């Protein structure tokens, strides 16, 4: 598949926008490092709950709930 071009950042961000407008709660832009759209936020209050930088993932939520408002994020936790 070396003859296929990488998906542009613009297309990835547009796909995220479409997903959010369609009502998806946990849309994020993968493969684009250093932008807010690569993180996951609470759909209720907008609090950052999963911070991604490349392959590094920080889980900031508490027991599957938003650390700010307590919204159940429907996450599988350890």
Steps between C-alpha positions, in 0.01 A plus 500: 500500500792732443320657205221638723542845654455572871165646601540876532452674835219701342308183410550350846376818669204518262409139584509591872273795436252281309502240778430761768217655297353150462485471880805286574631586847862383493642601164869586487759556228763227495837530328518877550718584797487821700141611439199512735300273270721200586363503857166381643273732692191449716188532286320660797741771623789499248768401755813334359482133605743322265813684388688357202842600373607261229485154657506634858156489659412657835170392652384789715151372585415335833344150499354552151342833595587856409733644762314833496126427477480124568340415164522126425732486198405140412864396499646160567733551794747272672 
